[in-house]
Amino acid sequence: MSGLTIVTLLVVAYGVLGRGGYGRALALGGATAAGSAIVVSGTAIPTFYAAALGVVVALVLRLLGSGRTPSRVREPLPPATSLLVLFLGWSVVVTLVAPLLFDGLVTVTPGSTPLIAGVVTNSNLAQIIYVFLGVCVVVFLARSPRAGPELIGLAAGACTLLSLWRYLHQLVGLPFPEGFFDNSPSFAYIQTAAGNIPRFRGILSEPSSLAGSSLVTMAYMLPRASALRGWRQLGALTVAGIACYLGIISTSATFVVAGIAAALILGGASLIGFLARRTSLSRVLSLVGCAAVIVGIWVLPVVAAFVESTINDKVASSSFTERSSANGDSVNIFLDTWGFGVGLGSARASSFIPTLLSATGIVGALLFTAAVVTLLYRGAALREYRPVLWALVTLLVVKIAAGPDLSDSTGVFWLSLGLLSRAALLNSRLPVDRVEAVDPSAPPSAPPLGDGLPRLEPRPSTSGPALP
């Protein structure tokens, strides 16, 4: 047990007892992505997944409550979550069957562990549990009445501010609990480049992770600020500026490459929406856009030279060679297993797509893609949830560039899917009360959920005494 264990327990208690709902406990758990709540059998449990255990309890209570009232109509799964359940089931099948079919096949893992028939490793079990908890989080948030887009801002913003705290500690000596928020033994902490040159990683495991987290924070905070007013809008813009600065000082190529890709996607989508007259721009944004175009005439050559230099340096580095080799070997594993995959926990490339293909095969990749695309499409219908959509798109771009893990310890991936599923649910015009899940933060004396329709109270008769 560590100090972060106690903090995680306090966060869980806050989620259960607080008025904001248990989603806030999940978001705060994801803020310490490189932190471990507890170590079980040599496996460090990230704080986000430790908090997600409360979601499992809530869903079990929901099922038990439905079982005691057989007359109540059982609600279907929220939008696209059935695809995620199928993805989880298929992943478990691949993980259990692959060692029997491809006994002795050397996998792309940190230890190059071969598959052994009938043997399920701790890594296999951990990754299956993480995906299971993630799917539970999606189902829970989709049915939680107190879950809103602000959860992404809480998770990403808290991580950014904690990283800023550590930066000020290194810069001006501000007191900071070094090693408290990033205590997981599962990570190799990298904060130097070739030649022992110092690099900043914040409270995350490496500068690349800080760069990705900073991009996600910016992708959420900037569109979110347009919907806010006053000091809250100023706060969102300030956090976005801090994230941009931290991404720059991380000196990570991920910040440059993934940032440009995400900006092009956002710009292209906005342009298409504007030309199709589905979106409009305010006068302020129009003036800012025109000013940005004028400034870009002089700034663009400098930026292009910087991007070219960064990419060339990355391509010439040994890190790029190692990462490319891991991705190539993972693709070969996918082909050697005839597209079946080797299972969760038995594949870890350098980027997300090779890991997904080699771990879950073509069927798993298609199920996963279908779920994500469905939620992106249906969740975009509500303008309030657009910042969540852009945070998820940016996170996926970061993962494709340099994010191999399916088990996202920041929690942003699963939180975003859950919130977009809720957005799709709200947009379907179903009564919200009919699709709520039990929230562990609800008071014990809360009345049973209704059917979402107004209640008509009987009026006393004016022609005679009321019947008992």
VOPAGU-2260 file (C-alpha; in pm, 1 decimal, decimal comma):
REM VOPAGU-2260
SITE   aa  ch    i         X         Y         Z
SITE  MET   A    0       0,0       0,0       0,0
SITE  SER   A    1     123,0     348,8     -87,0
SITE  GLY   A    2       9,7     705,7     -36,8
SITE  LEU   A    3    -160,3     694,1    -376,7
SITE  THR   A    4    -365,4     396,6    -252,8
SITE  ILE   A    5    -514,8     615,1      18,5
SITE  VAL   A    6    -579,3     893,0    -232,7
SITE  THR   A    7    -756,2     647,1    -463,0
SITE  LEU   A    8    -978,7     529,6    -178,1
SITE  LEU   A    9   -1064,8     890,1     -96,3
SITE  VAL   A   10   -1147,8     953,0    -462,1
SITE  VAL   A   11   -1377,5     649,1    -465,3
SITE  ALA   A   12   -1547,3     770,8    -146,4
SITE  TYR   A   13   -1592,4    1113,0    -305,7
SITE  GLY   A   14   -1754,0     951,4    -608,2
SITE  VAL   A   15   -1991,2     747,5    -392,2
SITE  LEU   A   16   -2089,3    1019,9    -147,3
SITE  GLY   A   17   -2052,2    1334,9    -356,0
SITE  ARG   A   18   -2330,9    1499,0    -551,9
SITE  GLY   A   19   -2139,7    1502,8    -878,3
SITE  GLY   A   20   -2174,8    1130,6    -943,2
SITE  TYR   A   21   -1927,3     846,1    -962,3
SITE  GLY   A   22   -1804,3     961,4   -1302,6
SITE  ARG   A   23   -1589,3    1218,8   -1124,5
SITE  ALA   A   24   -1411,4     945,8    -931,6
SITE  LEU   A   25   -1332,9     774,8   -1262,9
SITE  ALA   A   26   -1200,9    1098,6   -1411,2
SITE  LEU   A   27    -981,0    1172,9   -1109,8
SITE  GLY   A   28    -853,6     814,7   -1118,0
SITE  GLY   A   29    -741,9     868,4   -1476,9
SITE  ALA   A   30    -552,2    1187,5   -1390,6
SITE  THR   A   31    -260,3     982,8   -1251,8
SITE  ALA   A   32    -204,1     762,9   -1555,5
SITE  ALA   A   33     140,6     647,3   -1441,1
SITE  GLY   A   34      24,6     585,6   -1086,5
SITE  SER   A   35     -55,1     253,5    -922,4
SITE  ALA   A   36    -328,7     215,5    -663,5
SITE  ILE   A   37    -203,5    -127,2    -555,1
SITE  VAL   A   38      21,4    -409,1    -673,7
SITE  VAL   A   39    -137,4    -755,7    -698,4
SITE  SER   A   40      82,0   -1059,9    -777,4
SITE  GLY   A   41     345,3    -836,9    -929,4
SITE  THR   A   42      90,1    -652,4   -1147,0
SITE  ALA   A   43      38,3    -282,4   -1074,5
SITE  ILE   A   44    -326,7    -174,6   -1091,7
SITE  PRO   A   45    -360,1     176,0   -1242,0
SITE  THR   A   46    -566,7     420,0   -1039,2
SITE  PHE   A   47    -829,4     451,2   -1312,0
SITE  TYR   A   48    -902,9      78,2   -1316,1
SITE  ALA   A   49    -901,3      64,1    -937,3
SITE  ALA   A   50   -1174,8     329,6    -939,4
SITE  ALA   A   51   -1355,9     138,1   -1216,8
SITE  LEU   A   52   -1412,6    -152,0    -976,9
SITE  GLY   A   53   -1687,6      59,0    -819,4
SITE  VAL   A   54   -1864,1      65,0   -1155,4
SITE  VAL   A   55   -1878,6    -315,0   -1157,5
SITE  VAL   A   56   -2043,6    -306,5    -814,4
SITE  ALA   A   57   -2298,3     -52,2    -939,1
SITE  LEU   A   58   -2386,2    -258,4   -1246,5
SITE  VAL   A   59   -2419,6    -576,6   -1040,1
SITE  LEU   A   60   -2655,6    -399,0    -802,7
SITE  ARG   A   61   -2852,3    -281,0   -1103,8
SITE  LEU   A   62   -2886,7    -637,1   -1233,0
SITE  LEU   A   63   -2989,3    -767,3    -891,3
SITE  GLY   A   64   -3248,5    -492,5    -860,9
SITE  SER   A   65   -3392,5    -583,9   -1200,1
SITE  GLY   A   66   -3408,1    -948,4   -1098,8
SITE  ARG   A   67   -3618,1    -870,1    -791,9
SITE  THR   A   68   -3876,2    -686,3   -1002,7
SITE  PRO   A   69   -3965,3    -919,4   -1291,7
SITE  SER   A   70   -4248,9    -694,8   -1405,6
SITE  ARG   A   71   -4005,8    -418,4   -1492,4
SITE  VAL   A   72   -3905,0    -392,1   -1855,7
SITE  ARG   A   73   -3532,4    -459,7   -1894,2
SITE  GLU   A   74   -3352,3    -189,2   -2085,1
SITE  PRO   A   75   -3131,4    -282,1   -2381,6
SITE  LEU   A   76   -2762,4    -202,1   -2384,8
SITE  PRO   A   77   -2676,5     160,2   -2467,0
SITE  PRO   A   78   -2577,9     247,4   -2826,2
SITE  ALA   A   79   -2276,3      57,9   -2966,4
SITE  THR   A   80   -2197,2    -110,1   -2634,0
SITE  SER   A   81   -2314,4    -443,5   -2775,1
SITE  LEU   A   82   -2026,4    -417,9   -3025,4
SITE  LEU   A   83   -1784,7    -358,5   -2738,9
SITE  VAL   A   84   -1925,0    -659,9   -2552,2
SITE  LEU   A   85   -1873,7    -871,5   -2864,7
SITE  PHE   A   86   -1521,6    -733,7   -2896,0
SITE  LEU   A   87   -1448,4    -831,4   -2536,0
SITE  GLY   A   88   -1591,3   -1180,6   -2586,2
SITE  TRP   A   89   -1395,0   -1236,7   -2906,3
SITE  SER   A   90   -1075,2   -1109,5   -2742,3
SITE  VAL   A   91   -1116,2   -1358,6   -2458,4
SITE  VAL   A   92   -1168,2   -1642,2   -2708,2
SITE  VAL   A   93    -854,6   -1545,4   -2902,0
SITE  THR   A   94    -650,6   -1518,3   -2582,0
SITE  LEU   A   95    -752,8   -1867,5   -2469,8
SITE  VAL   A   96    -741,1   -2043,6   -2808,3
SITE  ALA   A   97    -431,9   -1886,6   -2968,2
SITE  PRO   A   98    -180,4   -2074,9   -2748,4
SITE  LEU   A   99    -343,8   -2403,4   -2851,3
SITE  LEU   A  100    -331,2   -2320,2   -3221,6
SITE  PHE   A  101      11,8   -2154,6   -3232,4
SITE  ASP   A  102     206,7   -2325,2   -2956,1
SITE  GLY   A  103     564,9   -2196,2   -2940,1
SITE  LEU   A  104     504,7   -1884,4   -3151,0
SITE  VAL   A  105     730,2   -1603,6   -3025,5
SITE  THR   A  106     523,6   -1292,0   -2954,5
SITE  VAL   A  107     608,9    -924,0   -2972,7
SITE  THR   A  108     619,9    -843,9   -2601,8
SITE  PRO   A  109     882,4    -684,7   -2377,1
SITE  GLY   A  110    1017,6   -1030,3   -2293,8
SITE  SER   A  111     945,0   -1192,4   -2634,1
SITE  THR   A  112     741,6   -1453,6   -2447,3
SITE  PRO   A  113     635,5   -1750,4   -2664,8
SITE  LEU   A  114     283,1   -1890,3   -2660,8
SITE  ILE   A  115     249,6   -2207,7   -2454,3
SITE  ALA   A  116     -52,1   -2433,2   -2498,6
SITE  GLY   A  117    -281,1   -2423,7   -2196,6
SITE  VAL   A  118     -93,7   -2139,3   -2026,4
SITE  VAL   A  119    -259,4   -1805,9   -1953,4
SITE  THR   A  120     -11,8   -1546,7   -1828,6
SITE  ASN   A  121     -63,6   -1270,5   -1574,7
SITE  SER   A  122     -37,8   -1023,5   -1860,7
SITE  ASN   A  123    -322,6   -1199,8   -2042,8
SITE  LEU   A  124    -544,4   -1187,6   -1735,6
SITE  ALA   A  125    -459,4    -824,7   -1660,5
SITE  GLN   A  126    -538,4    -703,8   -2011,3
SITE  ILE   A  127    -866,2    -897,1   -2022,4
SITE  ILE   A  128    -969,2    -746,2   -1688,3
SITE  TYR   A  129    -876,0    -396,8   -1805,1
SITE  VAL   A  130   -1087,0    -425,3   -2120,2
SITE  PHE   A  131   -1374,0    -571,9   -1916,3
SITE  LEU   A  132   -1357,6    -280,0   -1672,6
SITE  GLY   A  133   -1340,1     -35,7   -1963,1
SITE  VAL   A  134   -1654,9    -178,0   -2123,0
SITE  CYS   A  135   -1830,5    -159,1   -1785,7
SITE  VAL   A  136   -1732,3     208,4   -1760,7
SITE  VAL   A  137   -1884,8     273,6   -2104,6
SITE  VAL   A  138   -2214,4     105,1   -2008,9
SITE  PHE   A  139   -2226,0     283,0   -1674,1
SITE  LEU   A  140   -2159,5     633,3   -1805,7
SITE  ALA   A  141   -2406,5     590,3   -2090,3
SITE  ARG   A  142   -2679,9     535,6   -1829,6
SITE  SER   A  143   -2558,1     775,8   -1562,2
SITE  PRO   A  144   -2774,3    1090,4   -1534,6
SITE  ARG   A  145   -2491,6    1292,5   -1378,0
SITE  ALA   A  146   -2226,1    1211,8   -1637,8
SITE  GLY   A  147   -2141,1    1498,7   -1869,1
SITE  PRO   A  148   -1866,4    1621,7   -2103,5
SITE  GLU   A  149   -1685,3    1789,1   -1813,8
SITE  LEU   A  150   -1546,5    1449,6   -1707,4
SITE  ILE   A  151   -1292,6    1459,5   -1990,3
SITE  GLY   A  152   -1185,1    1806,4   -1886,6
SITE  LEU   A  153   -1144,9    1688,6   -1527,1
SITE  ALA   A  154    -928,5    1389,3   -1621,7
SITE  ALA   A  155    -710,0    1560,8   -1881,4
SITE  GLY   A  156    -698,3    1897,1   -1705,5
SITE  ALA   A  157    -596,6    1749,9   -1369,3
SITE  CYS   A  158    -311,6    1557,7   -1535,2
SITE  THR   A  159    -195,1    1877,0   -1706,4
SITE  LEU   A  160    -201,7    2081,2   -1385,8
SITE  LEU   A  161     -18,0    1811,7   -1189,2
SITE  SER   A  162     247,5    1802,4   -1461,2
SITE  LEU   A  163     274,2    2182,3   -1441,5
SITE  TRP   A  164     322,8    2149,1   -1065,7
SITE  ARG   A  165     616,5    1914,0   -1123,1
SITE  TYR   A  166     760,8    2149,9   -1384,8
SITE  LEU   A  167     748,9    2441,6   -1140,3
SITE  HIS   A  168     916,8    2216,2    -885,1
SITE  GLN   A  169    1207,6    2159,2   -1122,2
SITE  LEU   A  170    1214,0    2520,2   -1240,8
SITE  VAL   A  171    1179,4    2724,7    -921,3
SITE  GLY   A  172    1186,8    2464,3    -643,9
SITE  LEU   A  173     813,4    2463,3    -565,3
SITE  PRO   A  174     749,6    2175,7    -318,6
SITE  PHE   A  175     625,5    1866,4    -500,7
SITE  PRO   A  176     582,7    1501,2    -387,1
SITE  GLU   A  177     829,4    1345,0    -630,4
SITE  GLY   A  178     738,7     985,0    -715,9
SITE  PHE   A  179     394,8    1008,7    -554,8
SITE  PHE   A  180     168,4    1042,9    -860,9
SITE  ASP   A  181     393,9     828,1   -1084,4
SITE  ASN   A  182     472,2     532,4    -860,7
SITE  SER   A  183     377,4     240,2   -1087,2
SITE  PRO   A  184     650,3     -26,6   -1119,5
SITE  SER   A  185     498,8    -134,8   -1452,8
SITE  PHE   A  186     643,2     162,8   -1641,3
SITE  ALA   A  187     996,4     241,5   -1749,2
SITE  TYR   A  188    1029,8     611,0   -1671,9
SITE  ILE   A  189    1215,3     796,6   -1946,7
SITE  GLN   A  190    1328,3    1156,3   -1895,9
SITE  THR   A  191    1650,0    1177,2   -2095,8
SITE  ALA   A  192    1738,2    1163,0   -2464,5
SITE  ALA   A  193    2050,0    1034,5   -2637,8
SITE  GLY   A  194    2358,3    1189,8   -2483,7
SITE  ASN   A  195    2186,1    1209,2   -2143,6
SITE  ILE   A  196    1999,5    1525,3   -2245,6
SITE  PRO   A  197    1719,5    1599,8   -1994,4
SITE  ARG   A  198    1359,9    1584,2   -2117,6
SITE  PHE   A  199    1040,2    1664,2   -1931,4
SITE  ARG   A  200     773,6    1396,3   -1883,2
SITE  GLY   A  201     543,3    1558,6   -1627,4
SITE  ILE   A  202     375,3    1297,0   -1405,3
SITE  LEU   A  203     358,9    1050,7   -1696,2
SITE  SER   A  204     600,6     774,3   -1785,3
SITE  GLU   A  205     779,5     943,2   -2076,6
SITE  PRO   A  206     781,4    1267,0   -2279,1
SITE  SER   A  207     581,7    1101,6   -2556,8
SITE  SER   A  208     300,4    1028,1   -2311,0
SITE  LEU   A  209     304,3    1387,6   -2189,5
SITE  ALA   A  210     285,8    1507,1   -2550,6
SITE  GLY   A  211     -17,3    1287,1   -2618,7
SITE  SER   A  212    -191,6    1393,6   -2298,2
SITE  SER   A  213    -126,3    1759,2   -2380,8
SITE  LEU   A  214    -278,8    1720,4   -2726,9
SITE  VAL   A  215    -590,9    1556,1   -2583,7
SITE  THR   A  216    -624,1    1836,8   -2328,1
SITE  MET   A  217    -600,6    2100,3   -2601,4
SITE  ALA   A  218    -844,8    1912,3   -2826,3
SITE  TYR   A  219   -1102,5    1916,7   -2546,4
SITE  MET   A  220   -1041,8    2256,3   -2385,9
SITE  LEU   A  221   -1042,0    2472,0   -2700,0
SITE  PRO   A  222   -1386,5    2370,2   -2834,2
SITE  ARG   A  223   -1518,9    2346,5   -2479,6
SITE  ALA   A  224   -1418,4    2708,4   -2413,0
SITE  SER   A  225   -1649,7    2827,6   -2691,0
SITE  ALA   A  226   -1946,8    2694,8   -2492,3
SITE  LEU   A  227   -1838,2    2854,5   -2163,3
SITE  ARG   A  228   -1852,5    3210,0   -2033,6
SITE  GLY   A  229   -1662,8    3422,3   -1784,8
SITE  TRP   A  230   -1397,1    3276,0   -1561,1
SITE  ARG   A  231   -1476,3    2919,8   -1672,6
SITE  GLN   A  232   -1397,5    3008,1   -2032,7
SITE  LEU   A  233   -1076,4    3178,4   -1921,5
SITE  GLY   A  234    -985,5    2872,3   -1716,8
SITE  ALA   A  235   -1036,1    2635,9   -2011,2
SITE  LEU   A  236    -821,6    2854,1   -2237,9
SITE  THR   A  237    -552,6    2879,4   -1969,8
SITE  VAL   A  238    -535,0    2502,7   -1926,5
SITE  ALA   A  239    -516,6    2461,5   -2305,5
SITE  GLY   A  240    -225,7    2708,3   -2314,3
SITE  ILE   A  241     -46,4    2523,2   -2033,7
SITE  ALA   A  242     -95,9    2193,2   -2218,8
SITE  CYS   A  243      48,4    2345,8   -2536,0
SITE  TYR   A  244     355,1    2468,5   -2348,0
SITE  LEU   A  245     410,7    2132,5   -2177,8
SITE  GLY   A  246     378,0    1956,3   -2512,4
SITE  ILE   A  247     643,3    2183,4   -2661,3
SITE  ILE   A  248     894,3    2138,6   -2379,2
SITE  SER   A  249     845,2    1761,2   -2393,5
SITE  THR   A  250    1045,3    1781,5   -2720,5
SITE  SER   A  251     852,9    1479,9   -2844,1
SITE  ALA   A  252     798,2    1417,4   -3213,8
SITE  THR   A  253     457,6    1278,2   -3118,4
SITE  PHE   A  254     341,7    1628,5   -3025,8
SITE  VAL   A  255     438,8    1758,8   -3369,2
SITE  VAL   A  256     324,5    1470,7   -3590,4
SITE  ALA   A  257       4,2    1380,6   -3406,0
SITE  GLY   A  258     -74,9    1746,4   -3346,1
SITE  ILE   A  259     -57,4    1830,1   -3715,6
SITE  ALA   A  260    -267,1    1524,7   -3807,0
SITE  ALA   A  261    -532,8    1609,3   -3547,5
SITE  ALA   A  262    -538,7    1975,8   -3656,2
SITE  LEU   A  263    -586,5    1875,5   -4019,4
SITE  ILE   A  264    -873,6    1642,6   -3927,0
SITE  LEU   A  265   -1039,7    1910,3   -3713,4
SITE  GLY   A  266    -988,4    2178,6   -3977,0
SITE  GLY   A  267   -1117,6    1956,7   -4256,9
SITE  ALA   A  268   -1426,9    1855,7   -4060,8
SITE  SER   A  269   -1500,0    2216,9   -3967,3
SITE  LEU   A  270   -1459,2    2332,4   -4327,5
SITE  ILE   A  271   -1691,2    2059,9   -4458,0
SITE  GLY   A  272   -1950,6    2145,4   -4193,9
SITE  PHE   A  273   -1926,7    2515,6   -4277,1
SITE  LEU   A  274   -1958,1    2460,6   -4652,6
SITE  ALA   A  275   -2252,3    2225,3   -4595,2
SITE  ARG   A  276   -2412,6    2492,7   -4373,1
SITE  ARG   A  277   -2427,5    2258,6   -4078,4
SITE  THR   A  278   -2206,0    2481,3   -3865,2
SITE  SER   A  279   -2166,8    2856,1   -3831,8
SITE  LEU   A  280   -1889,0    3084,7   -3712,2
SITE  SER   A  281   -1926,2    3381,9   -3485,0
SITE  ARG   A  282   -1781,0    3717,9   -3577,0
SITE  VAL   A  283   -1501,2    3676,6   -3326,0
SITE  LEU   A  284   -1400,0    3337,3   -3463,4
SITE  SER   A  285   -1420,4    3468,6   -3817,2
SITE  LEU   A  286   -1186,8    3758,0   -3731,1
SITE  VAL   A  287    -949,6    3523,3   -3548,6
SITE  GLY   A  288    -947,0    3288,6   -3847,2
SITE  CYS   A  289    -868,4    3569,4   -4091,8
SITE  ALA   A  290    -592,4    3698,4   -3863,9
SITE  ALA   A  291    -449,7    3346,2   -3836,8
SITE  VAL   A  292    -439,8    3313,4   -4215,9
SITE  ILE   A  293    -254,5    3645,5   -4249,0
SITE  VAL   A  294      -5,0    3558,9   -3975,7
SITE  GLY   A  295      37,9    3211,7   -4126,0
SITE  ILE   A  296     185,0    3361,4   -4442,5
SITE  TRP   A  297     498,7    3451,3   -4244,0
SITE  VAL   A  298     483,9    3182,7   -3974,1
SITE  LEU   A  299     412,0    2880,5   -4195,4
SITE  PRO   A  300     763,3    2855,3   -4348,5
SITE  VAL   A  301     918,5    2861,0   -4002,0
SITE  VAL   A  302     676,9    2596,0   -3876,6
SITE  ALA   A  303     734,8    2379,7   -4184,8
SITE  ALA   A  304    1111,4    2395,1   -4131,9
SITE  PHE   A  305    1070,2    2300,0   -3765,1
SITE  VAL   A  306     840,2    2008,2   -3850,0
SITE  GLU   A  307    1077,2    1883,6   -4118,2
SITE  SER   A  308    1373,8    1902,4   -3880,5
SITE  THR   A  309    1181,2    1718,6   -3606,2
SITE  ILE   A  310    1070,2    1439,3   -3838,4
SITE  ASN   A  311    1417,2    1398,9   -3988,0
SITE  ASP   A  312    1574,3    1376,9   -3642,8
SITE  LYS   A  313    1316,5    1118,1   -3536,5
SITE  VAL   A  314    1361,2     905,4   -3848,8
SITE  ALA   A  315    1738,6     905,3   -3799,5
SITE  SER   A  316    1712,5     798,5   -3433,2
SITE  SER   A  317    1754,6     446,6   -3297,2
SITE  SER   A  318    1414,9     482,1   -3126,7
SITE  PHE   A  319    1243,6     508,4   -3464,8
SITE  THR   A  320    1424,4     197,8   -3586,6
SITE  GLU   A  321    1321,2      -1,9   -3279,9
SITE  ARG   A  322     960,2     114,8   -3300,6
SITE  SER   A  323     936,5      38,3   -3672,1
SITE  SER   A  324    1084,2    -305,7   -3611,6
SITE  ALA   A  325     826,8    -379,3   -3339,0
SITE  ASN   A  326     542,9    -270,4   -3567,3
SITE  GLY   A  327     674,4    -481,9   -3854,9
SITE  ASP   A  328     712,8    -788,0   -3632,4
SITE  SER   A  329     356,5    -741,1   -3504,5
SITE  VAL   A  330     220,8    -730,5   -3859,3
SITE  ASN   A  331     411,5   -1052,7   -3930,4
SITE  ILE   A  332     251,2   -1211,8   -3622,5
SITE  PHE   A  333     -89,1   -1109,7   -3757,9
SITE  LEU   A  334      -8,7   -1273,7   -4092,4
SITE  ASP   A  335     147,5   -1585,0   -3934,6
SITE  THR   A  336    -173,2   -1647,2   -3737,1
SITE  TRP   A  337    -383,0   -1605,4   -4053,2
SITE  GLY   A  338    -551,9   -1296,8   -3909,2
SITE  PHE   A  339    -661,9   -1474,6   -3590,2
SITE  GLY   A  340    -433,2   -1293,0   -3344,9
SITE  VAL   A  341    -246,9   -1406,0   -3034,5
SITE  GLY   A  342    -467,6   -1256,2   -2762,8
SITE  LEU   A  343    -472,8    -965,0   -2521,7
SITE  GLY   A  344    -149,8    -933,5   -2328,3
SITE  SER   A  345      49,1   -1131,8   -2586,6
SITE  ALA   A  346     103,9    -846,5   -2831,2
SITE  ARG   A  347     256,0    -503,9   -2781,7
SITE  ALA   A  348     379,5    -320,1   -3087,3
SITE  SER   A  349     495,8      41,0   -3093,2
SITE  SER   A  350     166,6     183,1   -3220,1
SITE  PHE   A  351    -197,3      99,7   -3177,9
SITE  ILE   A  352    -306,0     -54,7   -3507,7
SITE  PRO   A  353     -36,5    -328,5   -3522,3
SITE  THR   A  354    -108,7    -410,7   -3157,2
SITE  LEU   A  355    -483,2    -434,8   -3218,3
SITE  LEU   A  356    -439,5    -655,6   -3526,3
SITE  SER   A  357    -182,9    -889,8   -3374,1
SITE  ALA   A  358    -373,5    -918,0   -3043,9
SITE  THR   A  359    -736,6    -955,5   -3154,5
SITE  GLY   A  360    -707,9   -1039,8   -3524,2
SITE  ILE   A  361    -917,1    -909,9   -3809,8
SITE  VAL   A  362   -1249,4    -989,8   -3638,6
SITE  GLY   A  363   -1156,1    -803,3   -3321,9
SITE  ALA   A  364   -1022,1    -505,3   -3517,6
SITE  LEU   A  365   -1345,9    -481,9   -3718,1
SITE  LEU   A  366   -1564,5    -501,4   -3407,0
SITE  PHE   A  367   -1354,9    -239,0   -3230,6
SITE  THR   A  368   -1357,5      -5,9   -3531,4
SITE  ALA   A  369   -1732,4     -46,4   -3579,8
SITE  ALA   A  370   -1798,5      46,5   -3215,0
SITE  VAL   A  371   -1576,3     354,2   -3222,4
SITE  VAL   A  372   -1702,1     481,5   -3559,2
SITE  THR   A  373   -2064,1     429,6   -3453,4
SITE  LEU   A  374   -2018,0     632,2   -3136,4
SITE  LEU   A  375   -1826,4     907,3   -3315,6
SITE  TYR   A  376   -2104,7     937,9   -3571,8
SITE  ARG   A  377   -2400,7     917,4   -3334,1
SITE  GLY   A  378   -2239,5    1112,9   -3051,6
SITE  ALA   A  379   -2165,6    1408,0   -3280,9
SITE  ALA   A  380   -2537,3    1483,3   -3299,5
SITE  LEU   A  381   -2528,6    1677,8   -2970,7
SITE  ARG   A  382   -2318,2    1993,2   -2988,5
SITE  GLU   A  383   -2251,2    1982,1   -2613,6
SITE  TYR   A  384   -2055,3    1658,3   -2660,4
SITE  ARG   A  385   -1842,3    1775,7   -2954,1
SITE  PRO   A  386   -1537,6    1846,3   -2729,5
SITE  VAL   A  387   -1554,1    1483,4   -2613,9
SITE  LEU   A  388   -1557,2    1369,9   -2975,1
SITE  TRP   A  389   -1246,7    1574,4   -3059,9
SITE  ALA   A  390   -1066,8    1450,7   -2750,0
SITE  LEU   A  391   -1133,7    1092,8   -2859,6
SITE  VAL   A  392   -1026,9    1159,9   -3219,9
SITE  THR   A  393    -703,9    1319,0   -3099,5
SITE  LEU   A  394    -636,9    1032,6   -2860,9
SITE  LEU   A  395    -681,0     782,4   -3144,3
SITE  VAL   A  396    -441,3     983,3   -3362,8
SITE  VAL   A  397    -186,9     982,4   -3079,0
SITE  LYS   A  398    -228,8     607,3   -3033,6
SITE  ILE   A  399    -183,1     543,7   -3403,9
SITE  ALA   A  400     137,9     748,0   -3390,5
SITE  ALA   A  401     290,0     616,2   -3068,4
SITE  GLY   A  402      36,8     453,3   -2834,5
SITE  PRO   A  403      46,0      74,3   -2833,4
SITE  ASP   A  404    -176,2      -7,3   -2535,4
SITE  LEU   A  405    -543,5     -95,8   -2561,8
SITE  SER   A  406    -576,0     -59,1   -2184,4
SITE  ASP   A  407    -569,8     320,6   -2163,1
SITE  SER   A  408    -454,3     410,6   -1811,1
SITE  THR   A  409    -560,8     773,8   -1856,3
SITE  GLY   A  410    -920,8     655,6   -1879,9
SITE  VAL   A  411    -995,5     914,3   -2149,1
SITE  PHE   A  412   -1064,1     647,7   -2410,6
SITE  TRP   A  413   -1330,2     462,5   -2210,4
SITE  LEU   A  414   -1473,3     782,4   -2060,9
SITE  SER   A  415   -1512,6     931,0   -2409,3
SITE  LEU   A  416   -1686,8     622,4   -2545,1
SITE  GLY   A  417   -1925,5     618,7   -2249,9
SITE  LEU   A  418   -2010,5     986,5   -2284,9
SITE  LEU   A  419   -2062,4     959,0   -2660,9
SITE  SER   A  420   -2288,5     659,4   -2604,1
SITE  ARG   A  421   -2488,3     871,1   -2360,2
SITE  ALA   A  422   -2503,3    1151,0   -2617,3
SITE  ALA   A  423   -2642,5     906,8   -2872,9
SITE  LEU   A  424   -2890,0     783,6   -2613,5
SITE  LEU   A  425   -3007,6    1135,7   -2532,2
SITE  ASN   A  426   -3037,4    1217,6   -2898,8
SITE  SER   A  427   -3260,3     916,5   -2956,6
SITE  ARG   A  428   -3530,3    1101,4   -2754,2
SITE  LEU   A  429   -3586,7     812,8   -2515,0
SITE  PRO   A  430   -3690,6     910,3   -2162,3
SITE  VAL   A  431   -3362,8     940,7   -1973,8
SITE  ASP   A  432   -3501,4     784,0   -1655,3
SITE  ARG   A  433   -3566,0     457,5   -1834,9
SITE  VAL   A  434   -3201,8     406,9   -1916,7
SITE  GLU   A  435   -3026,1     512,1   -1599,5
SITE  ALA   A  436   -2791,2     275,6   -1420,7
SITE  VAL   A  437   -2749,3     266,6   -1045,4
SITE  ASP   A  438   -2505,1     539,9    -944,8
SITE  PRO   A  439   -2306,0     449,2    -634,1
SITE  SER   A  440   -2325,8     812,3    -526,2
SITE  ALA   A  441   -2706,6     802,1    -501,8
SITE  PRO   A  442   -2831,1     834,5    -140,6
SITE  PRO   A  443   -2962,5     510,4      15,4
SITE  SER   A  444   -3307,4     660,6      58,4
SITE  ALA   A  445   -3344,8     755,2    -306,6
SITE  PRO   A  446   -3686,4     659,5    -442,8
SITE  PRO   A  447   -3705,1     393,9    -715,5
SITE  LEU   A  448   -3659,7     507,3   -1070,3
SITE  GLY   A  449   -3977,1     597,2   -1251,3
SITE  ASP   A  450   -4074,5     550,2   -1612,4
SITE  GLY   A  451   -3987,3     905,0   -1714,2
SITE  LEU   A  452   -4352,8    1011,2   -1745,3
SITE  PRO   A  453   -4525,9    1273,0   -1528,7
SITE  ARG   A  454   -4739,0    1138,6   -1246,2
SITE  LEU   A  455   -5108,6    1238,4   -1230,2
SITE  GLU   A  456   -5228,3    1263,9    -872,5
SITE  PRO   A  457   -5599,8    1188,1    -809,6
SITE  ARG   A  458   -5808,1    1493,5    -725,6
SITE  PRO   A  459   -6069,4    1486,5    -450,2
SITE  SER   A  460   -6419,8    1464,2    -585,5
SITE  THR   A  461   -6624,8    1782,6    -553,6
SITE  SER   A  462   -6955,1    1596,3    -558,2
SITE  GLY   A  463   -6908,2    1398,8    -244,9
SITE  PRO   A  464   -6665,6    1274,5      19,1
SITE  ALA   A  465   -6346,4    1117,7    -101,1
SITE  LEU   A  466   -6325,2     740,2     -84,9
SITE  PRO   A  467   -6076,4     595,4     165,8
